[in-house]
Amino acid sequence: MLILKLGGSVVTHKDKYMSAHTGNIQRLAMEIAEADTYPIVIVHGGGSFGHPVAKKHGIADGLVDKSQFFGFSETHQAMVKLNQVIVDLLLKAGVPAFAISPSSMIRTDSKRLNELDIGLIKGFIELGLVPVLYGDAVLDSQQTFAILSGDQLIAKLSNNLGADRVIFGSDVDGIFTDNPKLSPDAMLIETVSISSHEANVGATTHTDVTGGMLGKLSEATEAVRGGADVLMVNAFVPGRVRSALRGEKVIGTVLTL
């Protein structure tokens, strides 16, 4: 069982509002098809689709004013649009992808994932399909609604599905001693112990309402504790995701206990 996370910085142009990075998505879709590793679940981030809309309407912090209902819906619709682009290109590449809307099967409690219909996802997997989920605007039992990050979703999926390997594909090689986009002296850490958090991952350089690289590291901790091998790689480098899916050694960061 494999779980692949495609970060928002990989599937969108994060500095261009509502702009899908179709070139990257097409290449990654082909790499997933060529890897031919099933079963697999794919989760993607929001990038320039979900994050700006959610931030504009303050969705992450819950209901303050009824005018946010429009923003709540708009955030979800933005993610549906991006998901459609990704699923369409996966299908074109020969991957039997099937879109699943997290808001239709998930509820959070104080921003933490609480209810998840894992049986539904297992059903699609058993049919031989590839579920494609995403970070979404969801109902929350404490604050009416919230933003569920794709990274948090991955941790829950990994533990509930008994994932053997979880791969995070982003726009950097892995975890560094400092933010590699801001510091020329930043060095890649090939192995990071989640118990000591040896890396200073720095701040994100774009709008991200779900925690950036620090959020990925935090949520990945749960997957590692659940028994999965967790690897962070650069999904912009051609062939790297394909190799990681096949279990081949690649440049990146391995998370350990």
Secondary structure, 3 states (H helix, E strand, C coil): CEEEEECHHHHECCCCCCCECHHHHHHHHHHHHHHCCCCEEEEECCHHHHHHHHHHHCHHHCCCCCCHHHHHHHHHHHHHHHHHHHHHHHHHHCCCEEECCHHHCEEEECCEEEEECHHHHHHHHHCCCEEEEECEEEEECCCEEEEECHHHHHHHHHHHHCCCEEEEEECCCCCECCCCCCCCCCCECCEEECCCCCCCCCCCCCCCCCCHHHHHHHHHHHHHHCCCEEEEEECCCCCHHHHHHCCCCCCCEEEEC
